[in-house]
Amino acid sequence: MKKQCPECGDKIVGRIDKKFCSDACRNSYNNRVNKDSKNLIRNINNRLRKNYRILEDLNPDQKTRTSRAKLIEKGFDFNYFTSIYTTKAGAIYYFVYDQGYLPLENDYYALVKRDS
């Protein structure tokens, strides 16, 4: 009995463990299966990536200071970060992977990069 491609129904020729008749069918099948269920994850990852790039761009020297207005102007979204670090003194740093920011007074932020 010949195996059938789950995407187009054509018979599969080749290796015994082959699941699709072509790369196009494999891609089409996986895109269709993952489209809706992965939309939320994709959108969140895009926001995190954008936040990361903004922090990286504004913090070339690994430690600097910037204003809230400048972050917002570049499209930074304060609702998306990957972790929170609280120091012994009680200061709360918000991190997007290894790029972080600490809210200061008068709408300023200290930007830092965490050592590996």
C-alpha positions in Angstrom: 0.0 0.0 0.0 1.4 3.4 -1.0 1.4 6.3 1.4 -0.5 9.5 0.5 0.6 13.1 1.0 -1.5 14.6 3.8 -1.6 17.9 1.9 -2.5 17.1 -1.7 -3.3 13.3 -1.6 -0.7 12.3 -4.2 1.2 9.1 -3.6 4.6 9.5 -1.9 7.7 8.2 -3.8 11.0 7.8 -2.1 12.2 7.1 1.4 10.0 4.9 3.6 9.8 7.6 6.3 8.9 10.4 3.9 5.6 12.2 4.9 5.0 14.6 2.1 5.4 14.4 -1.7 7.3 17.7 -1.9 8.8 20.6 0.1 6.0 22.8 -1.2 3.3 20.4 0.3 5.3 20.1 3.5 5.5 24.0 3.9 1.9 24.5 2.9 0.7 21.9 5.4 2.7 23.3 8.3 1.8 26.9 7.5 -1.9 25.9 7.5 -1.7 23.9 10.7 0.2 26.5 12.6 -1.4 29.6 11.3 -4.1 30.4 13.8 -2.7 28.7 16.9 0.6 30.5 16.6 -0.7 34.0 15.8 -0.6 35.2 19.4 2.9 33.8 20.0 4.1 35.4 16.7 2.7 38.8 17.6 4.2 38.7 21.1 7.6 37.6 19.7 7.5 40.5 17.2 6.8 43.0 20.0 9.6 41.6 22.1 12.0 41.7 19.1 11.0 45.3 18.5 11.5 46.3 22.1 14.9 44.5 22.1 16.1 46.4 19.0 15.0 49.7 20.5 16.9 49.1 23.7 20.0 47.8 21.8 19.9 50.9 19.6 19.6 53.3 22.4 22.2 51.5 24.6 25.4 51.0 22.5 27.7 51.4 25.5 25.9 48.9 27.6 24.9 51.5 30.2 23.1 54.7 29.5 20.1 56.9 30.3 17.2 57.9 28.1 13.8 59.5 28.4 10.4 57.9 28.3 9.5 60.1 25.3 12.4 58.8 23.3 11.4 55.2 23.9 7.8 55.8 23.0 8.8 57.8 19.9 10.7 54.7 18.7 7.7 52.5 19.4 8.7 50.9 22.6 5.9 49.0 24.3 6.3 48.9 28.1 3.8 46.0 28.5 6.2 43.5 26.9 9.4 42.2 28.6 10.9 38.8 29.4 11.9 39.1 33.1 12.0 41.3 36.1 15.0 41.6 38.4 14.7 43.2 41.9 18.0 44.3 43.6 18.6 44.0 47.3 18.0 47.7 47.5 14.5 47.2 46.0 15.2 48.7 42.5 13.2 46.9 39.8 14.8 46.3 36.5 12.7 45.1 33.5 14.6 43.0 30.9 13.9 42.1 27.3 16.3 39.1 27.2 19.7 40.7 28.1 18.7 44.4 27.6 17.1 46.0 30.6 15.7 49.3 31.8 15.2 50.8 35.3 12.6 53.5 35.7 14.1 56.6 37.3 12.5 59.8 38.4 11.1 62.5 36.0 10.3 59.9 33.3 13.8 58.8 32.7 15.2 55.3 32.4 18.6 53.8 33.0 19.4 51.3 30.2 21.7 48.4 31.0 22.9 45.2 29.4 23.1 42.1 31.5 26.4 40.2 31.5 26.3 36.7 30.1 
